Amino acid sequence: MGALDQEHFDVELEENGVALGDCTEPDTLAIEEAVKVLLQGLGEDVNREGLRKTPLRVAKALLEGTLGYKQKVKDIVQGALFPEAGLEKGFGHAGGVGGLVVVRDIDLFSYCESCLLPFQVKCHIGYIPSGQRVVGLSKLPRAAEVFAKRLQHPQRLADEICCTLQNEIKPTGVAVLLQCLHIRFPNFESAFLESNHHGWVKALFTSGSGIYETEKADIWGDFLSLLKFRGINIEKAHTGEICWCPSQTAKMMPPDSGMVAAVSSIIQSLGEDPLRRELLGTPARFVRWLMNFKNCNLEMKLNGFTLGQMGMLKSIGEDEDQIYSEVNLTFWSQCEHHLLPFHGVVHIGYISSEGISSIGKSLLQSIVHFHGFKLQVQERLTRQIAETASLMLGGDIMVVVEANHTCMISRGIEKFGSNTATFAVLGRFSIDQGVRTKFLQSIPKSAAAGE
């Protein structure tokens, strides 16, 4: 659904009495006003059709993503403790040797306290029951989600899950392992210089209580053996506060003070203390990152300096009308509906009957970055890349964009692993199914956004 369709859909919902959310809550209103300040700082018109509902959408997403501040694990767990014969005060005999119970592959997301960008978590929880009682298995993911839906550092997240389950369930011990993915978003300048930018920071974090409190305890072996075939290397795990957020090492210009104040007010509206030590630099880091998408109306200067720098385009087949392609051009962008990042790869194909073009990969990559580093929707980004490329490559163009959208995992449906593909066709590609199929089949199967 494009920007225009989305706005029309929102209007239809409101006209039919379907509310998009409570717009009158003080926290919601405060966040909306702060988001307007941020949009204006980006040089955007807050009344533009694609942005009119953005402040409300952002407020709803942030409040939904930090619901954990208003929840207590005790309320979740206490009604789900069940008696189970054979479980003594120490090691039990239910659930396998030593009574170990493991819930694996719990998909979570959390907002990074250093930069306010969502990070992904695959959580694994193990516990050894005691006191002749077990907890309902569904309560372990729900308990973990309470702490995930807060501004977090992964190590504190692991510690809070572990400590709280130990206190509420009173087992012999609790073990927690988190596999975390944090987007490493390049700034506008570095994206042009780093052709092989790696999109993710990956890290493991562990925490243990009771008999798992000592990291080297033999009992960890049972827990880890059940995770080993998931490809987890425990030797790479972290157990302390590490600087894992890429924003903490970025060197950028001082941000706009008004925008920084707006982000501080958002943090406060979420139920956090902006003066907490770990959050002191967060508003400035978020604003510096957001300014990558400032609407500065730059002119693209596609001159001879850029042409042909990184080799020729790859041809497909041996027909008179050759199809040439460049695949896996990386892009980074910002969803204008939720102010959350999306990123992936772009594949461009075109037809030439006059031999191989001198257009180089670097020029096509520049076109992709130029349109990517803006507030965008994927459909518009795809069309704009096709239209710009057609000015240099002729009228027969096909562009395919594959993207991972953070808003698909950090709000609403929370669809982990989902991927969105869009394409735009011009000229012969719009009328010739065979030509389209030929180009699509040339795209590598390994082409995956987000890796």
Summary of the structure (lengths in Angstrom):
residues: 451
radius of gyration: 25.1
end to end distance: 24.9
largest distance: 81.7
contacts: 1470
relative contact order: 0.12
helix: 39%
strand: 23%
